[in-house]
Amino acid sequence: MRFSVDAHAVGRKLTGNEVYIRSLLNEAAALDSANELIAYVSEPGAEQQLDRRIQCRTVSRNPFKRLGWDLRRHLLRDQPDLIHIQYTGPLFSPVPMVVSVHDVSFVERPEFFPRARAFQLQRTVPRTIRMAAAILTPSEFSSRAIQRVYDTPPEKIHVIHNGVASSFRPIARELARAEVCARYSIPGPYILTVGDLQPRKNQEGLVVAFEDLMRECPDLPHHLVMAGKGNWHAGQVRRRAETSPLRERIHFTGFVPDEALLQLYCGSDLFVFPSFYEGFGIPILEAMACGRAVVCSDASATAEVADGAALLFSPFDLKAMAVAMRDVLVDSELRARMERLGQQRASQFQWKTAAQRTLEVYGGVVEARRAALSKSRRRAAQAVPVSRP
């Protein structure tokens, strides 16, 4: 069989969407040598991030051209058995579609998006979901939301958890911290959060909670490090940090490649994930895999992902966020227990497993398509009138 994947996110620093599709492709290529994989990429050099067994085709970075023309042209030429896309499918597809919908925050919390982006997703995703042969989503939370918002039958949805890359592993804290200091000039111990600077990630609330923490525990020497590229909300987050009495202890790294992200996780004393809305929350598992204690919001899918291996707080309760951070930082026994539980939890999520289950969905879609075509041919043959001599 031949499977094609819209991999335009690879190489474009699109964080979760890029990590997802790149990890799935590489693990699927390693697992399955019997079938062909074709990736449609848009960033020069993206093919270097993919397994050499994956065939790469170039599509436009412009979404209108990619969805309106490029994908259709490639599908007609390549004739795959299906195409796998994220959120929005091409205007025309001659083959069955599998769509990954990580969450529906653009419907349930549109204020977390630029208006044009929310509008685009609200108009295109329903059509894609109706046309799709199968829907993949990373959490039970997102599965319920898709069923609720789009009145989708549950049997059409497959919950396949995201994984955590094997490159995220514990390394000595002091060694990692020395690398972080050299690269980012961040001195001393620090608290880390990872995510694009955008309203959904609640970084402004984290700044307030950090101030509360330091007022209550002035002897703590910690800095706050925010790792992630600037998004449409970045200026507002930075301005809030610049007006903080602790502005000298708040640091922004910008986009961080995986090798530097490993050092940031391992050098931290605590990882905080205060997001208002997530369909999954890969950074939670990455921090846990690096052996770091995690405190995170209890909203949306984050509690499902953490599952007792993190301290939870409401993202709307900034005092509770500060208390959770304090409890882990001042109680070494609690921190050690959370680190141990986190590593155990993270070990349950592997991209290899996600890729295997995704390939099973691909196979099911193709077999269902072939069975439907065969049935249609039989009916057509039976409908042909028999000529009499």
SULLIN-V325809 format. One record per run of one state. SS is the DSSP state (alpha for helix, beta for strand, coil for the rest). FROM is the first residue (numbers start at 1). TO is the last residue. If there is no record, write none. Layout:
ss->{SS SS}
from->{FROM FROM}
to->{TO TO}
This chain:
ss->{coil beta coil alpha coil beta coil alpha coil beta coil alpha coil beta coil beta coil alpha coil alpha coil alpha coil beta coil alpha coil alpha beta coil alpha coil beta coil beta coil alpha coil alpha coil beta coil beta coil alpha coil alpha beta coil alpha coil beta coil alpha coil beta coil alpha coil beta coil alpha coil alpha coil alpha coil}
from->{1 2 7 15 32 36 42 46 50 55 59 63 79 82 87 96 101 105 109 110 113 115 132 134 138 140 151 154 157 160 173 185 190 195 197 198 199 202 203 217 223 229 230 231 234 243 247 250 255 258 268 270 274 282 290 294 298 302 307 311 314 318 331 332 347 351 384}
to->{1 6 14 31 35 41 45 49 54 58 62 78 81 86 95 100 104 108 109 112 114 131 133 137 139 150 153 156 159 172 184 189 194 196 197 198 201 202 216 222 228 229 230 233 242 246 249 254 257 267 269 273 281 289 293 297 301 306 310 313 317 330 331 346 350 383 389}
